[in-house]
Amino acid sequence: MLEAIDARAARQWALTALAALAEAREELDALNVFPVPDGDTGTNLYLTFEAAVDAVSGLSADAGVREVLAAFAHGALMGARGNSGIIAAQLLRGWADVLADRESLDGPAVAQAARRADQQAWRAVADPVEGTILSVSAAAAEAAGRAGDRLADVVAAMVASAREALARTPAQLEVLHQAGVVDAGGQGYLVVLETLEDLVHHRRAGGWGRRVRSPRAEPRLPEAGPCAGAGKPSGIAPAFEVMYLLEAAPEEADRVRGRLALLGESLVVAGGDRVWHVHVHTDDPGAAVEAGVEAGRPSRIRIVGLTPAGRVAPGGARVGTTQVALVACATGPGLARLFADAGAVVVTDGDRRPWSTARLVEAIGAAHRLAETVVVLPNDPDALTVAGAAAAGTRAGGVRVTVLPTRTQVQGLAAAAVHDPRRTVDEDVVAMSAAAGATRDGAVTVATGEAMTMAGVCRRGDVLGLVQGDIVSIGDEVGAVAAEVLDRMLTGGGELVSLVLGTQAPPGLAATLAARVRRSHPGVEVTVLDGGQPRHPILIGVE
């Protein structure tokens, strides 16, 4: 029996918890009815812990327990998915904070870690509700403080109290009572605590999926009479789930929390040390992202439509009559907002790191809950290859997926602008393909090294102008190069010019270019959009 948790034991706990969540994932998904019955709590917890384990795997073999748990908590925060995943990441952060001046976890340290974790998790949730993972965490933390000093006694008390608290959740939330289930997030946290108990006792355990109290088990409610609390009132739920990482000072994170509280529900802002994970359900995803832009630097923006009608049926079933759902790759927060406003499930961050096949597969799955057919707009040459692989993988599972070969953001915007989910699949795909194909694209970027191009030799720091992916201009000033690109693109005519501004766009650039178009092509309409892309000061589309 373990007397303390050292680095080796902490690594083993991480791996065991991940394996247990993998085994219990489908059963946990089946329990998921609160706050939105989208059937993904188990999947979100598993993906969160997978990111945490990946962070630990990168450590050296001689890393101490303090370093292991810190990496585990940070990895969980960076990779957290969904409401439950972010809360779980915040719970893990509480454990890591206690290890700041320790080399192992004995009984009293575990009790302290449980209390710290619980306090931080409750603070992270804007509107805490009893009958959720928070209730299970609170019960475990309180029991740990009364259990004495032996590690085995502390962990046993936590598991027993967590199990009892989980059994009470249907009496605390009417939606759980009606569905005949316990809270999915709370059950997931109990699974993690049970793996710790097995570790302490050197037990090899399995069958986690069978331990979970699924709807088919018809769990018996505690004898507490009518439900003690109904939780959130029923009604039309918000239409979008918005998540992103935010680099910002603590006071700015507090401002984001206050603003988002007015925009939606299921709000969680977790993290610290200037890195925060934000989650909210809202009808205004653009405003939710803008709150992050005003506070600091948002990244890994993920916007998912809960359904066209704003609600998801139990088990994640599709609701409504939508024929086609979109998945769009976006390289900036403003672009993400524009695609989300067009009804797309958005995948971001390809401008900072390689596009992720796993994230595209996840987005296709989310879109498939909205419609029978999913159309992917890669909007980037690298994303086009990844999208093909993701589509092939999901087709094997019976999902009808079409990848439109949009190679730029402006082509994707043109396609999304004509998307109409009420049309037949073929009509919608043809309309989007035609719009994307009729859009000429240009861009301005900055060279990162020396190279030979169609316009001559460029050196690091030179401003490059591109038309249809080819470098056609080299200069030393963004405005001048952008003007040359725009003139070249309009030589073939056009009816609409779209100017998509990036984070490095100089002041007044859009106004200068718009005036140039009005002087030389008075019949052409100009639209200015805030894209927020970091790599290109401006993207230009001509239709």
C-alpha positions in Angstrom: 0.0 0.0 0.0 1.3 3.4 -0.9 2.2 5.8 1.9 2.8 8.7 -0.5 2.5 9.5 -4.2 5.9 10.1 -5.8 6.7 11.0 -9.4 6.5 7.4 -10.6 3.1 6.9 -9.0 1.8 10.2 -10.4 2.7 9.1 -13.9 1.0 5.8 -13.3 -2.1 7.5 -12.0 -2.2 9.7 -15.2 -2.0 6.7 -17.5 -4.6 4.7 -15.5 -7.0 7.6 -15.3 -6.8 8.0 -19.1 -7.4 4.3 -19.7 -10.3 4.3 -17.4 -11.9 7.3 -19.1 -11.4 5.7 -22.5 -13.2 2.6 -21.3 -16.0 4.6 -19.7 -16.3 7.2 -22.4 -19.4 5.9 -24.2 -21.3 5.3 -21.0 -20.4 8.8 -19.8 -21.6 10.3 -23.1 -24.9 8.5 -22.6 -25.3 10.2 -19.2 -24.8 13.7 -20.5 -28.0 15.7 -20.3 -26.8 18.8 -18.4 -26.1 21.7 -19.2 -26.7 20.7 -22.8 -27.7 17.2 -23.8 -25.1 16.8 -26.5 -23.8 13.4 -25.5 -20.1 14.3 -25.3 -19.0 14.6 -21.7 -17.1 11.4 -21.7 -15.4 12.2 -24.9 -14.5 15.7 -23.7 -13.0 14.3 -20.4 -11.1 11.7 -22.3 -9.6 14.3 -24.8 -8.7 16.6 -21.9 -6.9 13.9 -20.0 -5.2 12.7 -23.3 -3.8 16.2 -23.7 -2.6 16.1 -20.1 -0.9 12.7 -20.5 0.8 13.9 -23.7 2.3 16.8 -21.8 3.7 14.5 -19.1 5.1 12.1 -21.8 7.4 15.0 -22.9 9.1 15.2 -19.5 12.5 13.6 -18.8 12.5 10.3 -16.9 13.9 11.9 -13.7 11.2 14.6 -13.5 9.9 15.0 -9.9 6.3 14.7 -8.9 6.0 18.5 -8.7 7.0 18.8 -12.4 4.8 15.8 -13.4 1.6 17.2 -11.9 2.4 20.8 -13.1 2.8 19.5 -16.7 -0.3 17.3 -16.3 -2.4 20.3 -15.2 -1.0 22.6 -17.9 -1.6 20.0 -20.6 -5.2 19.5 -19.4 -5.8 23.3 -19.4 -4.4 23.7 -22.9 -6.3 20.7 -24.3 -9.5 21.0 -22.3 -12.8 20.2 -24.2 -16.2 21.2 -23.1 -17.6 22.5 -19.9 -16.6 19.4 -17.9 -13.2 19.2 -19.4 -12.3 22.8 -18.4 -13.6 22.2 -14.9 -11.6 19.0 -14.6 -8.5 20.9 -15.8 -9.0 23.4 -13.1 -9.4 20.7 -10.5 -6.0 19.3 -11.7 -4.5 22.7 -11.4 -5.4 22.8 -7.7 -3.5 19.6 -7.2 -0.5 21.0 -9.0 -0.5 24.2 -6.9 -0.2 22.3 -3.7 2.9 20.6 -5.1 4.7 23.9 -5.5 6.9 23.2 -2.5 6.6 19.4 -2.1 8.3 16.4 -3.6 5.5 13.9 -2.8 1.8 13.7 -1.8 1.1 12.1 1.6 -2.4 12.0 3.2 -2.5 15.6 4.5 -1.1 16.9 1.2 -3.8 15.0 -0.8 -6.5 16.6 1.5 -5.0 20.0 1.0 -4.8 19.4 -2.8 -8.5 18.3 -2.9 -9.5 21.5 -1.0 -7.5 23.8 -3.3 -8.8 22.0 -6.4 -12.4 22.3 -5.3 -12.1 26.0 -4.4 -10.5 26.8 -7.8 -13.1 24.8 -9.7 -16.0 26.6 -8.0 -14.4 30.0 -8.7 -13.9 29.2 -12.4 -17.7 28.6 -13.0 -19.6 31.9 -13.3 -22.9 30.4 -12.1 -22.2 27.2 -10.1 -25.0 24.7 -9.9 -25.5 21.9 -7.3 -25.9 18.4 -8.7 -22.9 18.6 -11.0 -19.2 17.7 -10.9 -18.8 20.6 -8.5 -21.0 18.9 -5.9 -19.0 15.7 -6.2 -15.7 17.6 -5.9 -16.9 19.5 -2.8 -18.0 16.3 -1.1 -14.6 14.6 -1.8 -12.7 17.6 -0.5 -14.7 17.9 2.7 -14.3 14.1 3.4 -10.5 14.3 2.8 -10.2 16.9 5.5 -11.8 14.7 8.1 -10.0 11.4 7.2 -6.8 11.7 9.2 -3.2 11.4 8.0 -2.9 8.0 6.2 -3.0 8.3 2.4 -5.2 5.3 2.0 -7.8 6.6 4.5 -7.9 10.0 2.9 -8.4 8.6 -0.6 -11.0 6.0 0.6 -13.0 8.8 2.3 -12.9 10.9 -0.9 -14.1 8.1 -3.1 -16.9 7.1 -0.7 -18.2 10.7 -0.3 -17.9 11.4 -4.0 -19.9 8.3 -4.7 -22.6 9.4 -2.3 -22.7 12.9 -3.7 -23.0 11.5 -7.2 -26.0 9.5 -6.1 -27.6 12.7 -4.8 -27.3 14.6 -8.1 -30.7 13.5 -9.5 -32.3 15.0 -6.4 -30.5 18.3 -7.0 -31.2 18.7 -10.8 -34.6 18.2 -12.2 -33.2 17.4 -15.7 -31.2 14.5 -14.2 -34.3 13.3 -12.3 -36.4 13.3 -15.5 -33.8 11.4 -17.5 -33.1 8.9 -14.7 -29.3 9.5 -14.7 -26.6 10.9 -12.5 -24.4 13.8 -13.5 -22.0 12.8 -16.3 -19.2 15.2 -15.2 -19.5 14.0 -11.6 -19.4 10.4 -12.7 -16.2 11.1 -14.7 -14.5 12.7 -11.7 -15.5 9.7 -9.6 -13.8 7.4 -12.2 -10.6 9.4 -11.8 -10.7 9.2 -8.0 -11.4 5.5 -8.1 -8.2 5.0 -10.2 -6.3 6.8 -7.4 -7.7 4.5 -4.9 -6.7 1.5 -7.0 -3.2 2.9 -7.3 -2.8 3.4 -3.6 -3.9 -0.2 -3.0 -1.8 -1.6 -5.9 -5.0 -3.0 -7.5 -5.3 -3.7 -11.2 -8.9 -2.7 -12.0 -11.0 -2.5 -15.2 -14.6 -2.6 -16.3 -15.0 1.2 -15.8 -17.7 1.4 -18.4 -19.7 -1.2 -16.5 -19.2 0.8 -13.3 -20.8 3.9 -14.7 -24.5 4.4 -13.9 -26.0 4.8 -17.4 -29.6 5.5 -18.3 -30.1 1.8 -19.0 -29.2 1.1 -15.4 -32.2 3.1 -14.3 -30.5 4.5 -11.2 -32.6 4.7 -8.0 -33.0 8.2 -6.7 -32.1 8.9 -3.1 -35.0 9.0 -0.7 -35.1 12.8 -0.5 -38.6 13.5 -1.8 -39.0 15.9 -4.6 -35.9 17.4 -6.2 -34.2 19.9 -4.0 -33.3 22.2 -6.9 -34.2 22.4 -10.5 -31.0 24.0 -11.7 -31.4 26.1 -14.8 -34.9 26.8 -16.1 -35.8 24.8 -19.2 -36.3 26.6 -22.5 -34.5 27.3 -25.7 -30.8 26.8 -25.1 -28.1 29.1 -26.8 -27.3 28.1 -30.3 -23.4 28.0 -30.1 -20.7 26.7 -27.9 -17.6 29.0 -27.9 -14.2 27.9 -26.5 -10.8 29.5 -26.8 -7.5 29.9 -25.0 -6.8 33.5 -23.9 -3.5 35.0 -23.0 -4.3 37.9 -20.7 -3.7 39.4 -17.3 -5.9 38.2 -14.4 -7.8 41.5 -14.3 -8.6 41.2 -18.0 -9.8 37.6 -17.5 -12.2 38.9 -14.9 -13.5 41.5 -17.4 -14.0 38.7 -20.0 -15.9 36.7 -17.4 -18.2 39.6 -16.6 -18.9 40.4 -20.2 -19.6 36.8 -21.2 -21.9 36.4 -18.2 -24.2 38.9 -20.0 -23.9 37.0 -23.4 -24.7 33.4 -22.4 -24.6 30.6 -19.9 -22.5 27.6 -18.9 -19.6 30.1 -18.5 -16.3 28.8 -17.3 -13.0 30.8 -17.2 -10.3 28.6 -15.9 -6.5 28.9 -15.7 -3.9 31.3 -14.3 -0.4 32.7 -15.0 -1.9 34.7 -17.9 -3.3 31.6 -19.7 -7.0 31.0 -19.5 -9.4 28.6 -21.1 -12.8 30.2 -21.8 -16.1 28.3 -22.4 -19.6 29.7 -22.9 -22.9 28.8 -24.6 -24.2 31.9 -26.4 -26.4 33.1 -29.3 -23.7 35.7 -30.2 -20.4 33.8 -30.9 -18.9 36.9 -32.6 -19.3 39.0 -29.4 -17.9 36.2 -27.3 -14.7 36.1 -29.4 -14.5 39.9 -29.5 -14.5 39.9 -25.7 -11.3 37.8 -25.8 -9.8 40.0 -28.5 -10.3 43.1 -26.4 -8.8 41.5 -23.3 -5.7 39.8 -24.8 -4.8 37.3 -27.4 -7.3 34.5 -28.1 -6.2 31.3 -29.9 -7.5 27.8 -30.6 -11.0 29.3 -31.1 -13.6 26.6 -31.4 -17.2 27.6 -32.3 -19.8 24.8 -32.6 -23.4 25.1 -33.4 -25.4 23.2 -30.8 -28.2 22.8 -33.4 -29.9 25.1 -36.0 -32.8 25.6 -33.6 -30.5 26.1 -30.6 -30.9 22.8 -28.8 -29.6 19.3 -29.0 -31.7 16.2 -28.4 -30.6 13.7 -25.8 -27.8 11.5 -27.0 -26.7 14.1 -29.6 -29.4 13.3 -32.1 -30.0 15.8 -34.9 -32.8 18.3 -34.6 -34.4 20.3 -37.4 -34.5 20.1 -41.2 -31.0 21.3 -42.1 -29.7 19.6 -45.3 -26.1 20.7 -45.2 -23.8 21.7 -42.3 -20.5 23.5 -42.8 -17.0 23.0 -41.3 -14.7 25.9 -41.9 -11.0 26.4 -41.2 -10.2 29.9 -40.0 -6.8 31.6 -39.4 -7.9 34.4 -37.1 -10.6 35.3 -34.5 -12.4 37.7 -36.8 -12.5 35.1 -39.6 -13.7 32.5 -37.1 -16.6 34.9 -36.2 -17.5 35.4 -39.8 -17.7 31.7 -40.5 -19.6 31.1 -37.3 -22.1 33.7 -38.3 -22.6 31.8 -41.5 -23.5 28.8 -39.4 -20.2 26.8 -39.7 -18.5 24.7 -37.1 -15.1 26.4 -37.0 -11.6 25.0 -36.6 -8.8 27.5 -36.0 -5.0 27.8 -35.4 -3.6 26.6 -38.7 -1.8 29.9 -39.1 0.2 29.3 -36.0 0.7 25.5 -36.0 -0.1 22.6 -38.4 -3.8 21.9 -39.0 -4.9 19.0 -36.8 -6.7 16.0 -38.4 -8.1 15.1 -35.0 -9.7 18.5 -34.6 -11.2 18.4 -38.1 -12.6 14.9 -37.4 -14.2 16.3 -34.2 -15.6 19.3 -36.1 -17.1 17.0 -38.8 -18.7 14.9 -36.1 -20.2 18.0 -34.4 -21.5 19.2 -37.8 -23.0 15.8 -38.5 -25.2 16.2 -35.5 -26.8 19.1 -37.3 -27.3 17.6 -40.7 -26.9 14.5 -42.8 -24.3 16.0 -45.1 -21.2 17.9 -44.0 -19.3 20.3 -46.4 -15.7 21.2 -45.3 -14.2 24.5 -46.4 -10.4 24.1 -45.8 -9.5 27.6 -46.9 -5.8 26.9 -46.8 -3.5 24.7 -49.0 -2.2 22.8 -45.9 -5.7 22.3 -44.5 -6.9 21.0 -47.8 -4.7 17.9 -47.4 -5.7 17.4 -43.8 -9.4 17.8 -44.6 -9.1 15.1 -47.2 -7.7 12.7 -44.6 -10.3 13.7 -42.0 -13.2 13.3 -44.5 -11.9 9.8 -45.5 -11.8 8.7 -41.9 -15.3 9.9 -41.1 -16.8 8.5 -44.3 -15.8 5.1 -43.1 -18.1 5.7 -40.2 -21.1 6.5 -42.5 -20.9 10.3 -42.5 -21.5 11.9 -45.9 -18.7 14.5 -46.3 -17.8 16.8 -49.2 -14.6 18.8 -49.2 -14.7 21.9 -51.4 -11.2 22.7 -52.5 -11.1 26.3 -51.2 -7.4 27.2 -50.9 -7.8 30.6 -49.3 -9.8 32.3 -46.6 -11.5 34.7 -49.1 -12.7 31.7 -51.2 -14.1 30.2 -48.1 -15.9 33.4 -47.2 -17.4 33.6 -50.6 -18.7 30.0 -50.4 -20.1 30.5 -46.9 -21.8 33.7 -47.9 -24.1 31.8 -50.4 -24.6 28.7 -48.1 -28.2 28.0 -47.6 -28.9 24.9 -45.4 -32.5 24.8 -46.6 -31.5 24.0 -50.2 -30.9 20.4 -51.3 -27.4 19.1 -50.9 -26.5 19.3 -54.5 -27.9 22.8 -55.0 -26.0 24.1 -52.0 -22.7 22.5 -52.9 -23.0 23.8 -56.5 -23.7 27.3 -55.3 -20.8 27.3 -52.9 -18.4 25.8 -55.5 -19.4 28.5 -58.0 -18.9 31.3 -55.5 -15.5 30.1 -54.4 -14.4 29.4 -58.0 -15.4 33.0 -59.1 -13.3 34.6 -56.3 -9.8 35.7 -57.1 -7.5 35.9 -54.1 -4.6 38.1 -53.1 -2.6 38.6 -50.0 0.3 40.5 -48.4 2.8 38.8 -46.1 6.4 39.3 -44.8 9.3 37.0 -46.0 10.8 34.9 -43.3 14.0 34.1 -45.3 15.8 34.5 -48.6 14.3 32.8 -51.6 14.0 33.1 -55.4 10.4 34.0 -56.5 8.6 34.9 -59.8 9.1 38.5 -58.8 12.9 38.2 -58.1 14.9 37.4 -55.0 13.3 38.2 -51.7 15.1 38.6 -48.3 14.0 38.2 -44.7 11.7 41.1 -43.8 10.6 42.0 -47.4 6.9 42.6 -47.9 5.5 40.1 -50.5 2.4 40.5 -52.6 0.7 37.3 -53.8 -2.0 36.8 -56.4 -3.6 33.3 -56.6 -0.7 32.0 -54.5 2.1 33.3 -56.7 4.4 36.1 -55.5 4.0 39.0 -57.9 5.5 41.9 -55.9 8.3 42.6 -53.5 8.6 45.8 -51.5 9.3 47.3 -48.2 5.9 48.8 -47.3 2.6 47.0 -46.8 0.4 49.7 -48.2 2.3 50.0 -51.5 2.5 46.3 -52.0 -1.2 45.8 -51.2 -2.1 48.6 -53.7 -0.1 46.8 -56.4 -1.8 43.5 -55.7 -5.2 45.1 -55.7 -4.5 46.8 -59.1 -3.4 43.5 -60.6 -6.5 41.7 -59.4 -8.9 44.3 -60.8 -7.4 44.3 -64.3 -9.7 41.4 -65.1 -12.7 43.3 -63.7 -14.9 42.6 -60.7 -18.0 43.6 -58.8 -17.0 43.1 -55.2 -13.7 43.6 -53.4 -13.2 42.2 -49.9 -10.4 43.5 -47.7 -9.7 41.2 -44.7 -7.5 43.0 -42.2 -4.9 41.1 -40.1 -3.3 41.9 -36.8 -0.3 43.5 -38.5 -2.3 45.8 -40.9 -1.1 49.4 -40.6 -3.6 52.1 -39.6 -5.6 53.5 -42.4 -4.7 50.7 -44.9 -8.3 49.8 -45.6 -9.5 53.4 -46.1 -6.6 54.0 -48.5 -7.3 50.9 -50.6 -11.1 51.6 -50.6 -10.5 55.1 -51.9 -8.2 53.8 -54.6 -10.9 51.4 -55.8 -13.5 54.1 -55.8 -11.3 56.3 -58.0 -10.2 53.7 -60.5 -13.3 51.4 -60.5 -16.3 53.5 -59.3 -18.8 50.7 -59.9 -17.0 48.1 -57.7 -18.3 47.6 -54.1 -15.7 47.4 -51.3 -16.3 45.4 -48.0 -13.8 45.7 -45.1 -13.7 42.8 -42.7 -11.7 42.3 -39.5 -10.0 38.9 -39.9 -7.5 39.0 -37.1 -5.1 36.7 -39.0 -1.5 37.0 -37.7 0.5 36.0 -40.8 -1.0 38.2 -43.5 -1.6 41.9 -42.8 -4.3 41.9 -45.4 -6.2 39.3 -47.5 -7.9 40.5 -50.7 -10.8 38.9 -52.6 -12.3 40.0 -55.9 -15.6 38.5 -57.1 
